[in-house]
Amino acid sequence: MVSKLTDPLITVFLPTNGRADVIGAAIQSILAQDFDDFELMVVGDGCDDDTEKVVTAFGDGRIRWLSFPKGPGPGYSVRNLALQQARGAIVAFAQHDDLMFPDHLRLIVNAMQRDSAMWAYTRPVWVDDSGLMLPFFVNLSLPSQRQDFMRHRNVIPSNCVAVRRTALDAVEGFNEKMARGGDWDLWKQVFRKFGAGSVGVVRQVTGLHFRARWKDGDQTWGPQPLPYLAGLAMTSGDWPALLRHDLKAEDGAPQLQLAAMLQENPAQFCARIRAGVTQVQDALAWGASHDPLNRAG
């Protein structure tokens, strides 16, 4: 594909270090978007493996490969430098070990149609190594959930988020002194600057978020209540089969196994997961409304 002469609407911002094994699947899921007005900026943070070879092998004019020496810690200084080269009016964040559904960019752009919408997020789904999918339900328009997000924990992975470039220019960028949590800090900076009315929400799942390699062995690698949901999935008959995938370690990384399913039939794959998420939401709502003591009677 020939690069456009005009600036794209979206820059998909994909920082990476040491995941040549799965970044190809992440890139393929981004290039398969049904929204075409984007560039994909892959930012190498001291990559000393085959990442550059994997990225450039796509031969797609929408991809820009930027290689930097390894930055301190998580490489937030590298991300700040790279963001200065983003050409899109909207920056959609991606992760080298996650997957996007084909309509992710279109849906998140739709959520930012209001002039006051400075950033937007989609419904996250965490995937464990066995293929068990755990959806998270968060609505930052509700004060209690917003306060919890601002004070205590991040519940929105970066692969779910897009931010207007003007909003990024108005805040301080990634905090280069942080050892982790820089994404969360950035979302909160935008939130504080522009207020609760600046957020757009996509209530659908538009991608899959996997355990990062540095979290291998961590049984509580996602925010609360994911451990509770994982326990519920293992013990409750209400957890839908649509959100269970029998993945085997000997068949490769979970990202690669699920990417193959996504590529084989994207519409069916996404529809099944979304239907499963709706079933979980219905089951949780039923449980919350059920009075085991029947006091209402």
C-alpha positions as CSV (number, residue, x, y, z in Angstrom):
1,M,0.0,0.0,0.0
2,V,1.3,3.4,-0.9
3,S,1.6,6.0,1.9
4,K,-0.9,8.8,1.8
5,L,0.4,12.3,1.0
6,T,-1.9,13.9,3.6
7,D,-1.7,13.3,7.4
8,P,-3.8,10.4,8.6
9,L,-6.6,10.9,11.1
10,I,-5.2,8.3,13.5
11,T,-1.7,7.3,14.6
12,V,-1.7,3.8,16.1
13,F,1.1,4.0,18.6
14,L,2.8,0.7,19.3
15,P,5.9,0.7,21.6
16,T,7.8,-2.6,21.7
17,N,10.8,-4.3,23.3
18,G,11.7,-8.0,22.9
19,R,8.4,-9.5,21.6
20,A,9.4,-10.5,18.1
21,D,7.5,-13.7,18.8
22,V,4.1,-12.1,18.9
23,I,4.3,-8.6,17.5
24,G,3.5,-9.8,14.0
25,A,0.1,-11.0,15.2
26,A,-0.5,-7.6,16.9
27,I,0.5,-5.8,13.7
28,Q,-1.7,-8.0,11.5
29,S,-4.7,-7.3,13.6
30,I,-4.1,-3.5,13.3
31,L,-3.6,-3.7,9.5
32,A,-6.9,-5.6,9.2
33,Q,-8.9,-2.6,10.4
34,D,-12.1,-1.7,8.5
35,F,-11.1,1.9,9.0
36,D,-8.3,2.9,6.7
37,D,-7.3,6.4,7.6
38,F,-4.4,5.6,9.9
39,E,-0.6,5.2,10.2
40,L,1.0,2.5,12.4
41,M,4.0,3.8,14.3
42,V,6.0,0.9,15.8
43,V,8.5,2.3,18.3
44,G,11.4,0.1,19.1
45,D,12.7,0.6,22.6
46,G,16.2,-0.9,22.4
47,C,15.0,-4.0,20.4
48,D,17.9,-6.4,20.1
49,D,15.9,-9.3,18.7
50,D,14.2,-9.8,15.3
51,T,11.5,-7.2,15.9
52,E,12.7,-4.9,13.1
53,K,12.8,-7.8,10.6
54,V,9.3,-8.8,11.6
55,V,8.0,-5.2,11.3
56,T,9.6,-4.4,7.9
57,A,8.6,-7.7,6.4
58,F,5.0,-6.5,6.1
59,G,6.0,-4.1,3.4
60,D,3.0,-1.9,4.2
61,G,3.2,1.8,3.6
62,R,1.1,2.6,6.6
63,I,3.8,1.3,8.9
64,R,6.5,3.5,10.3
65,W,9.4,1.8,12.1
66,L,11.2,4.0,14.7
67,S,14.2,2.5,16.5
68,F,15.6,4.0,19.6
69,P,18.3,3.0,22.1
70,K,16.8,1.4,25.2
71,G,15.3,4.0,27.5
72,P,15.4,3.8,31.3
73,G,12.9,1.4,32.9
74,P,9.7,0.9,30.8
75,G,11.0,3.4,28.2
76,Y,8.6,6.3,28.8
77,S,11.2,8.7,27.6
78,V,11.3,6.9,24.3
79,R,7.6,7.1,24.0
80,N,7.6,10.8,24.6
81,L,10.2,11.3,21.9
82,A,8.3,9.1,19.5
83,L,4.9,10.8,20.1
84,Q,6.4,14.0,18.8
85,Q,6.5,12.4,15.4
86,A,2.9,11.2,15.4
87,R,1.0,12.7,12.4
88,G,-2.5,11.7,13.4
89,A,-5.1,14.0,15.1
90,I,-5.9,11.1,17.3
91,V,-3.4,8.7,18.9
92,A,-4.7,5.2,19.4
93,F,-2.5,3.2,21.8
94,A,-1.6,-0.5,21.1
95,Q,0.5,-3.1,22.8
96,H,2.9,-5.5,21.1
97,D,1.3,-8.6,22.7
98,D,-2.4,-7.7,22.3
99,L,-4.9,-8.1,19.4
100,M,-7.4,-5.6,17.9
101,F,-10.7,-6.5,16.5
102,P,-11.3,-5.2,12.9
103,D,-13.7,-2.4,14.0
104,H,-11.7,-1.1,16.9
105,L,-10.5,2.1,15.3
106,R,-13.8,2.9,13.6
107,L,-15.8,2.5,16.9
108,I,-13.3,4.5,19.0
109,V,-13.4,7.3,16.4
110,N,-17.2,7.3,16.5
111,A,-17.0,7.7,20.3
112,M,-14.9,10.8,19.8
113,Q,-17.2,12.7,17.4
114,R,-18.1,15.3,20.1
115,D,-15.7,18.2,20.1
116,S,-15.5,17.9,23.9
117,A,-14.3,14.2,23.7
118,M,-10.6,14.3,24.3
119,W,-10.1,10.6,24.8
120,A,-12.1,7.4,24.6
121,Y,-11.8,3.8,25.7
122,T,-13.4,0.5,24.8
123,R,-14.5,-2.4,27.0
124,P,-11.4,-4.4,28.1
125,V,-11.2,-8.2,28.1
126,W,-8.3,-9.9,29.8
127,V,-7.2,-13.3,28.5
128,D,-5.2,-15.8,30.6
129,D,-2.8,-18.3,29.2
130,S,-5.4,-21.0,28.9
131,G,-7.7,-18.8,26.8
132,L,-10.1,-17.9,29.6
133,M,-11.5,-14.5,28.8
134,L,-12.5,-12.1,31.6
135,P,-14.4,-8.9,30.7
136,F,-14.2,-5.8,32.8
137,F,-17.1,-3.5,33.3
138,V,-16.3,0.2,34.0
139,N,-18.2,3.4,33.3
140,L,-16.1,6.5,34.2
141,S,-19.2,8.7,33.9
142,L,-20.3,7.3,37.3
143,P,-18.7,9.2,40.2
144,S,-17.9,6.2,42.3
145,Q,-16.1,4.3,39.5
146,R,-14.3,7.5,38.4
147,Q,-13.0,8.2,41.9
148,D,-11.8,4.6,42.2
149,F,-10.0,4.9,38.8
150,M,-8.4,8.2,39.7
151,R,-7.3,7.2,43.2
152,H,-6.7,3.5,43.4
153,R,-6.3,1.4,40.3
154,N,-6.1,1.4,36.5
155,V,-8.8,-0.8,34.9
156,I,-8.2,0.3,31.3
157,P,-5.3,-1.2,29.4
158,S,-3.7,1.0,26.8
159,N,-4.9,-1.1,23.9
160,C,-8.4,0.2,24.7
161,V,-7.5,3.9,24.6
162,A,-7.3,6.7,22.1
163,V,-6.5,10.3,22.9
164,R,-6.7,13.5,20.8
165,R,-3.2,14.8,19.9
166,T,-4.3,18.3,21.1
167,A,-5.0,16.7,24.6
168,L,-1.6,15.0,24.6
169,D,0.0,18.3,23.8
170,A,-1.8,20.0,26.6
171,V,-0.5,17.6,29.3
172,E,3.0,16.6,30.4
173,G,3.2,13.3,28.6
174,F,4.5,10.0,30.1
175,N,6.1,10.5,33.5
176,E,9.6,9.4,32.8
177,K,10.4,8.9,36.4
178,M,7.8,6.2,37.0
179,A,8.8,2.5,37.2
180,R,5.4,1.4,36.0
181,G,1.8,2.7,35.5
182,G,2.8,5.4,33.1
183,D,-0.2,4.8,30.9
184,W,-2.6,5.2,33.8
185,D,-0.8,8.4,34.9
186,L,-1.3,9.7,31.3
187,W,-5.0,8.9,31.2
188,K,-5.4,10.7,34.6
189,Q,-3.6,13.8,33.4
190,V,-6.0,14.1,30.5
191,F,-8.9,13.5,32.7
192,R,-7.8,16.2,35.2
193,K,-7.2,18.7,32.4
194,F,-10.5,18.3,30.5
195,G,-12.9,16.8,33.1
196,A,-15.5,14.0,33.2
197,G,-17.3,15.2,30.1
198,S,-14.2,14.7,27.9
199,V,-14.5,10.9,27.9
200,G,-16.1,8.8,25.1
201,V,-17.1,5.2,25.8
202,V,-17.3,2.2,23.5
203,R,-19.4,-0.4,25.4
204,Q,-18.3,-3.2,23.1
205,V,-15.2,-5.3,23.3
206,T,-12.8,-4.3,20.5
207,G,-9.7,-6.3,21.4
208,L,-8.0,-8.8,23.6
209,H,-5.4,-8.0,26.4
210,F,-2.9,-10.7,27.4
211,R,-0.6,-11.2,30.3
212,A,2.7,-9.4,29.7
213,R,5.8,-11.6,29.7
214,W,7.2,-9.8,32.8
215,K,4.0,-10.8,34.6
216,D,4.5,-14.6,34.0
217,G,3.6,-16.5,37.1
218,D,1.6,-13.6,38.6
219,Q,-1.8,-15.1,39.4
220,T,-3.3,-11.6,40.1
221,W,-1.9,-9.9,37.0
222,G,-5.1,-7.9,36.4
223,P,-6.9,-5.4,38.6
224,Q,-9.6,-6.4,41.0
225,P,-12.1,-7.9,40.6
226,L,-10.4,-10.1,37.9
227,P,-9.3,-12.7,40.4
228,Y,-12.9,-12.9,41.6
229,L,-14.2,-13.2,38.1
230,A,-11.6,-15.9,37.3
231,G,-12.7,-17.8,40.4
232,L,-16.3,-17.4,39.3
233,A,-15.5,-18.7,35.9
234,M,-13.9,-21.8,37.4
235,T,-16.8,-22.6,39.7
236,S,-20.0,-21.2,38.2
237,G,-22.0,-22.9,35.5
238,D,-23.0,-19.4,34.3
239,W,-19.7,-18.6,32.7
240,P,-20.3,-18.9,29.0
241,A,-18.4,-21.4,26.9
242,L,-18.0,-18.5,24.3
243,L,-15.3,-17.1,26.6
244,R,-13.4,-20.3,27.1
245,H,-10.7,-21.5,24.7
246,D,-8.8,-24.6,25.3
247,L,-5.3,-23.3,24.6
248,K,-2.2,-25.5,25.0
249,A,1.3,-24.1,25.7
250,E,2.8,-26.5,23.2
251,D,0.7,-24.9,20.5
252,G,2.4,-21.5,20.9
253,A,1.7,-18.2,22.6
254,P,-2.0,-17.6,23.4
255,Q,-1.8,-14.5,21.2
256,L,-0.8,-16.6,18.2
257,Q,-3.5,-19.2,18.7
258,L,-6.3,-16.7,19.1
259,A,-4.9,-14.5,16.2
260,A,-5.3,-17.6,14.0
261,M,-9.0,-17.9,15.0
262,L,-9.5,-14.2,14.5
263,Q,-8.1,-14.2,11.0
264,E,-10.0,-17.3,10.0
265,N,-13.4,-15.7,10.5
266,P,-13.2,-12.2,12.0
267,A,-16.9,-11.5,12.1
268,Q,-17.8,-14.8,13.8
269,F,-14.9,-14.7,16.2
270,C,-15.8,-11.1,17.4
271,A,-19.5,-11.8,17.5
272,R,-19.0,-14.9,19.7
273,I,-16.9,-13.1,22.2
274,R,-19.2,-10.1,22.4
275,A,-22.2,-12.5,22.9
276,G,-20.2,-14.1,25.7
277,V,-19.5,-10.8,27.4
278,T,-23.2,-9.9,27.3
279,Q,-24.0,-13.3,29.0
280,V,-21.5,-12.5,31.7
281,Q,-23.0,-9.1,32.3
282,D,-26.5,-10.6,32.5
283,A,-25.4,-13.2,34.9
284,L,-23.6,-10.7,37.2
285,A,-26.7,-8.4,37.1
286,W,-28.9,-11.3,38.0
287,G,-26.7,-12.2,40.9
288,A,-26.6,-8.7,42.2
289,S,-30.4,-8.4,42.0
290,H,-31.1,-11.7,43.7
291,D,-32.0,-11.7,47.4
292,P,-31.0,-15.1,48.9
293,L,-33.0,-14.4,52.0
294,N,-36.1,-13.5,50.0
295,R,-36.7,-10.6,52.2
296,A,-38.7,-8.8,49.5
297,G,-41.3,-11.6,49.9
